[in-house]
Amino acid sequence: MQYRSRSSRAVVAACSAGLAAVLTVGLLTGLGSTSEQFAVAAATAESSTEPSPVPSTEQSIGTVPATSLVAAEVRARTPEQARADRERSIRASRTARVAKLRTRIVDVARKQIGDRYVPGRAGPDAFDCSGLTRYVYKVAMGKELPHGSRAQYTKVKRIKKSQAQPGDLVFFFENGEHHVGIYIGRGKMIDAPGVGDPVRVSPISGSWWGRSYTGMGRILPG
């Protein structure tokens, strides 16, 4: 067969070199036994045929640190891209902050469920309708609202019912009524409905308040 492995070729080369060394030593020096000459020659051949170290890929082409790649990518961004990235970061931070506030508003409102309805009261353990919303916004986010549902309606941004999110306010002024509650999602609100009824969860449609529904109002950003 014509094919030989690398190791086989190395052995043959070593043996050939060893034999040549034996002959050379024997002819030139005439010293020592044949076995001694062969041992010396073999050692000489082994050292002479040892392959030179091959530089690794990293040594030959080098490596690029990851931090350099990141820095290069940052430098490659245009000013417009950098500005867009900052704006996205600001929007994401604002969205997270508003979501946290909405959750806090609903949590504070739920803690008042079961408290008594008392006209003119704004907490901490008795409320009328606007007194409840005033108290919740004050505790949850330090926001001062006037005491009175119609007065509060002048402080909000009017939104559609389909846009309402937990923490928005829901108002009822039709048919001579005046009422406000805190929307908690799924068509429900937490409100202080009236004398004899404690703070509770109520539907905003298909109920007595639903027939007097006026609209939604927003204090927080969307």
Beta strands, then each sheet from edge to edge (+ up, - down):
strand 1: 116-117
strand 2: 126-127
strand 3: 157-159
strand 4: 169-172
strand 5: 179-185
strand 6: 188-191
strand 7: 200-203
strand 8: 213-218
sheet 1: 1+ 2+
sheet 2: 3+ 8- 4+ 5- 6+ 7-
end
